[in-house]
Amino acid sequence: MSQFVRALGMMSGTSMDGIDLAVIETDGKAVVRTGATAFRPYKETERSAIRAALADARHVATRSDRTEAMREAEELVTSAHVEIVRDFQTRFRDDVLPLDVIGFHGQTVFHDPSRRLTIQLGNADRLARETGVPVVTDLRIADVEAGGEGAPLVPVYHRAMAQSACRDLPLAIVNIGGVANITWIGAAENDLVAFDTGPGNALIDDCVHRRTGADMDRGGALAAMGVVDEGLVATWLANPYFERMPPKSLDRDAFTCTGAEKLTLGDSCATLTAFTAASIAKGISLLKGGVKQLIVVGGGAHNPVLMAMLEHRCRIPVLTGDAIGWDPDFVEAQAFAYLAVRSLKRLPITFPGTTGAPEPLTAGRLARP
């Protein structure tokens, strides 16, 4: 295999907003050249099918089990990925072809490492067959089966980004998707700590969807009109998860946040947003190596109310990824392209400090066209 690989990464996260695509060229180590990106929003029919699959997935016994709702969602998720890759190949033909590999995450519908069970929907064999590109998938499975958390997977890419950007270490990168996770990067090569801090956008999105039918609190506009109920935030933070030392990870629906439903829409959004910020601040307090600055990527980086709450509660400088030249919307898609390359080269993608794996582990299954 040549030193540099051109990879397309695909990510459809727990926020269920849609599919992110990003091309990178990398040696699978520190050198990363970013390229074209695209986004394909999920249709409401697709989102509804995924919600039904989320409900069913909590009751299955193995990752290969599929209820009727899960099969329907998997077919729709796969079709959406095939559609956007084909469109991407056409639109960016001169810039991205040929692609050497696709990193395919699929749509997570259940994650419980205590049961050694993580379920992502998506047919990688069909994706490879219909796009003509080899696909690396199942990147969480080996870690979970070895007793690791299987999440977060992005820290090794965060390290490559920090090295490429020559950022002062130690630093922390927080990705705020449906769930929020943090990566702490120290000065030594394997000085990585990562874990899910708690809720990201999912609780806010679900609240807004239930009450208005909209997908999210865009730009934090609803939260900006509300008042935070600090008593509720304190009650939710009493969950034992927040005192557990990392590594640790969460399912999207791990928190119910009882009491939010009694607040006005604005107050509910403000309080749930504060809960996300407070849980990230709590996560930072568990880091023993110190943090000079916090860099935020993911959908939460577009919420100025959440960003302000983070700076207030963390009491360290908080920057969005775009402030230092990163594209915060596509870091995870880029990461899965990077992980696919590392998988092909049999390089580790998870580590004791990031997932609790017993040793650095590689992972992934290769589906050929």
C-alpha positions in Angstrom: 0.0 0.0 0.0 1.3 3.4 -0.9 2.2 5.8 1.9 -0.8 8.1 1.3 -4.4 6.9 1.0 -7.3 8.9 -0.3 -10.3 8.1 2.0 -13.9 9.2 2.2 -15.3 9.2 5.7 -19.0 9.0 6.5 -20.7 9.8 9.7 -24.4 9.8 10.7 -24.4 10.6 14.4 -26.8 10.3 17.3 -28.3 13.7 16.6 -29.9 12.0 13.5 -29.6 15.2 11.4 -28.1 13.5 8.4 -24.9 12.2 6.8 -21.6 14.0 6.8 -19.0 13.2 4.1 -15.4 14.3 4.0 -12.3 13.3 2.0 -8.8 13.2 3.4 -5.4 12.0 2.3 -3.3 10.5 5.0 -0.5 8.2 5.9 -2.6 7.0 8.8 -0.3 8.8 11.2 0.2 12.5 11.7 -0.1 13.8 8.2 -3.6 14.6 7.2 -4.7 16.7 4.1 -8.3 17.6 4.2 -10.4 17.8 1.0 -14.0 18.1 -0.2 -17.0 17.8 2.1 -20.7 17.4 1.8 -23.9 16.9 3.9 -27.1 15.1 3.1 -29.9 15.7 5.6 -32.1 12.9 6.6 -35.6 13.1 5.3 -38.3 13.0 8.0 -39.4 9.5 6.9 -35.8 8.3 7.4 -35.6 10.1 10.8 -38.9 8.6 11.9 -37.7 5.1 10.9 -34.5 5.6 12.9 -36.5 6.7 15.9 -38.5 3.5 15.7 -35.3 1.4 15.4 -33.9 3.2 18.5 -36.9 2.0 20.5 -36.7 -1.6 19.2 -32.9 -1.9 19.5 -33.0 -1.6 23.3 -34.7 -5.0 23.4 -32.5 -7.1 21.1 -29.9 -9.6 22.3 -27.2 -9.5 19.7 -25.8 -7.0 17.2 -27.0 -9.1 14.3 -30.7 -9.2 15.5 -33.1 -7.1 13.5 -36.7 -6.3 14.2 -38.9 -5.2 11.3 -38.4 -1.6 12.3 -34.7 -2.0 12.4 -34.6 -3.7 9.0 -36.6 -0.9 7.5 -34.3 1.7 9.0 -31.2 -0.1 7.9 -32.5 -0.3 4.3 -33.3 3.5 4.3 -29.9 4.4 6.0 -28.0 2.3 3.5 -29.9 3.8 0.5 -29.2 7.3 1.8 -25.5 6.6 2.1 -25.3 5.1 -1.4 -27.2 8.1 -2.8 -24.9 10.7 -1.3 -21.7 8.8 -2.2 -22.7 8.5 -5.8 -23.6 12.2 -5.9 -20.3 13.1 -4.2 -18.4 11.0 -6.8 -20.1 12.9 -9.6 -19.9 16.4 -8.1 -16.2 16.2 -7.1 -15.0 13.8 -9.8 -11.8 15.7 -10.5 -11.0 16.4 -6.9 -11.7 13.1 -5.1 -11.4 10.2 -7.6 -10.2 7.6 -7.4 -11.2 6.9 -3.8 -9.1 4.2 -2.2 -11.4 3.4 0.7 -14.6 4.5 2.5 -14.9 4.6 6.2 -18.5 3.8 7.0 -19.8 4.2 10.6 -23.5 3.5 10.0 -26.3 4.7 12.3 -25.9 3.8 16.0 -29.2 2.7 17.5 -27.9 1.1 20.7 -24.7 1.2 22.7 -24.2 -0.6 26.0 -20.6 -1.8 26.7 -21.7 -3.5 29.9 -23.5 -6.0 27.7 -20.7 -5.9 25.2 -23.3 -4.7 22.7 -23.1 -1.9 20.2 -25.5 -1.8 17.2 -24.9 0.3 14.0 -27.3 0.0 11.1 -26.0 0.0 7.6 -25.1 -2.6 4.9 -21.4 -2.1 4.1 -21.4 -4.9 1.5 -24.2 -3.1 -0.5 -22.4 0.2 -0.2 -19.2 -1.2 -1.6 -21.0 -3.0 -4.4 -23.0 0.0 -5.5 -20.2 2.6 -5.2 -17.4 0.5 -6.5 -15.1 1.4 -3.5 -13.8 -0.8 -0.7 -15.6 0.0 2.6 -14.2 -0.4 6.1 -16.9 -0.8 8.7 -17.6 -2.3 12.2 -14.9 -0.1 13.8 -16.3 -0.4 17.3 -16.8 -4.1 17.5 -13.4 -5.5 18.4 -13.0 -3.0 21.2 -16.3 -3.8 22.8 -15.7 -7.5 22.4 -12.4 -7.1 24.2 -14.1 -5.4 27.1 -13.6 -1.8 26.0 -16.2 0.9 25.8 -16.1 1.1 22.0 -16.3 4.8 22.2 -15.2 7.4 21.6 -13.3 6.5 18.5 -12.2 9.9 17.3 -9.4 10.7 19.8 -6.6 9.2 17.6 -7.7 11.6 14.9 -7.9 14.5 17.3 -4.3 13.8 18.2 -3.3 13.9 14.5 -5.2 17.2 14.1 -3.5 18.7 17.1 -0.1 17.6 15.8 -0.7 19.0 12.3 -1.9 22.3 13.8 1.1 22.5 16.2 -1.3 23.3 19.1 0.1 23.9 22.6 -0.4 20.8 24.7 -2.1 19.7 26.9 -5.4 20.6 25.3 -8.9 19.2 25.2 -11.2 18.8 22.2 -14.9 18.4 22.8 -17.2 17.0 20.2 -20.8 17.9 20.8 -23.1 15.8 18.7 -26.1 13.9 20.2 -23.7 12.8 23.0 -20.7 15.0 24.0 -17.3 13.5 24.3 -13.9 14.9 25.2 -10.3 14.0 24.2 -7.4 15.1 26.3 -4.1 15.2 24.5 -0.8 15.3 26.4 2.7 15.8 25.2 3.7 12.2 25.0 2.9 10.0 22.0 0.3 7.8 23.7 -0.9 10.5 26.2 -4.5 10.3 25.3 -7.6 10.2 27.6 -11.1 10.2 26.2 -14.7 9.6 27.3 -18.3 10.6 26.8 -19.0 13.5 29.2 -22.8 13.3 29.0 -25.5 14.6 26.8 -24.7 16.8 23.8 -27.5 18.0 21.6 -29.8 15.0 21.8 -31.9 16.0 24.8 -32.4 19.5 23.4 -33.2 18.3 20.0 -35.7 15.8 21.4 -37.4 18.4 23.5 -37.8 20.8 20.6 -39.1 18.0 18.3 -41.7 16.8 20.8 -43.0 20.3 21.4 -42.7 21.9 18.0 -41.9 19.3 15.4 -38.6 21.1 14.5 -35.3 19.3 14.5 -33.3 21.4 16.9 -32.9 24.7 18.8 -31.2 26.4 15.9 -28.5 28.8 17.1 -29.7 28.4 20.6 -32.6 30.8 19.9 -35.1 29.1 22.2 -32.5 28.7 25.0 -31.6 32.4 24.8 -35.2 33.3 25.7 -35.4 31.0 28.7 -34.1 30.9 32.3 -32.0 28.0 33.6 -33.4 26.0 36.4 -30.2 25.4 38.4 -32.0 23.1 40.8 -32.9 20.7 38.0 -29.3 20.9 36.6 -28.0 19.9 40.0 -30.4 17.1 40.3 -29.5 15.7 36.9 -25.8 16.0 37.7 -26.3 13.8 40.7 -26.4 10.8 38.3 -23.5 8.5 39.4 -22.2 8.5 35.8 -20.7 11.9 36.2 -18.5 10.8 39.2 -17.2 7.7 37.4 -13.6 8.0 36.3 -13.0 7.4 32.6 -12.9 5.6 30.3 -16.7 5.5 30.0 -19.3 5.9 27.3 -23.0 6.4 26.9 -26.0 5.5 24.9 -27.9 8.4 23.2 -30.9 7.9 25.5 -29.1 7.4 28.8 -30.7 10.4 30.5 -34.4 11.2 30.9 -34.1 14.6 32.6 -37.3 14.4 34.5 -38.8 17.8 35.3 -37.9 19.5 32.0 -41.3 18.7 30.7 -42.9 21.0 33.3 -40.9 24.0 32.2 -41.8 26.4 29.4 -40.2 25.6 26.1 -37.6 28.4 26.5 -36.8 27.5 30.1 -36.6 23.8 29.2 -34.1 24.4 26.3 -32.0 26.8 28.5 -31.9 24.2 31.3 -31.0 21.3 29.0 -28.3 23.4 27.4 -26.9 24.3 30.8 -26.9 20.5 31.7 -24.8 19.8 28.6 -22.4 22.6 29.5 -22.2 21.6 33.2 -21.6 17.9 32.4 -18.7 18.8 30.1 -17.3 21.0 32.9 -17.6 18.1 35.2 -15.8 15.9 32.8 -13.0 18.4 32.5 -12.7 18.3 36.3 -11.9 14.6 36.1 -8.8 15.2 33.9 -5.6 15.1 35.9 -3.3 16.5 33.3 -4.6 20.1 33.1 -6.2 21.9 30.2 -4.9 25.1 28.7 -7.8 25.6 26.2 -10.9 23.8 25.0 -11.7 23.4 21.3 -15.3 22.6 20.4 -16.3 20.8 17.3 -19.6 19.1 16.2 -23.0 20.6 15.9 -22.8 22.2 19.4 -20.2 24.6 18.1 -22.9 26.5 16.2 -24.9 27.2 19.4 -23.6 30.5 20.9 -25.7 30.0 24.0 -24.1 26.7 24.7 -20.6 28.1 23.9 -21.1 30.9 26.4 -22.3 28.5 29.1 -19.3 26.3 28.5 -16.9 29.2 28.9 -18.7 30.3 32.1 -18.7 26.9 33.7 -15.3 25.6 32.5 -13.4 28.8 33.3 -10.8 28.2 30.6 -10.6 29.7 27.0 -13.1 28.0 24.7 -12.7 28.1 20.9 -14.7 26.6 18.1 -12.8 24.5 15.6 -13.3 27.0 12.8 -11.4 29.6 14.8 -8.2 27.6 14.3 -8.9 26.5 10.7 -10.8 23.3 11.3 -14.2 22.6 9.9 -16.1 21.6 13.1 -19.0 20.1 11.1 -16.9 17.5 9.4 -14.3 16.4 12.0 -16.1 13.1 12.7 -16.5 12.3 9.0 -12.8 13.0 8.5 -12.0 10.9 11.6 -13.8 7.8 10.1 -11.8 8.3 6.9 -8.7 8.4 9.0 -9.7 5.3 11.0 -10.4 3.4 7.8 -6.9 4.0 6.7 -5.5 3.0 10.1 -7.6 -0.2 9.9 -6.2 -1.0 6.4 -2.7 -0.5 7.8 -3.5 -2.5 10.9 -2.6 0.5 13.2 -4.4 0.8 16.5 -7.5 3.0 16.7 -8.5 2.5 20.4 -6.3 2.6 23.4 -6.5 1.9 27.2 -6.9 5.6 27.9 -9.6 6.2 25.3 -11.9 3.2 25.6 -10.5 1.1 28.4 -9.3 -1.5 25.9 -6.8 -4.0 27.4 -4.2 -2.8 24.9 -4.0 -0.7 21.8 -6.4 -2.4 19.3 -7.0 -2.1 15.6 -10.5 -3.0 14.2 -12.7 -3.0 11.2 -14.1 -5.3 8.6 -13.3 -4.7 4.9 -16.2 -5.0 2.4 -15.0 -5.2 -1.2 -16.9 -4.1 -4.3 
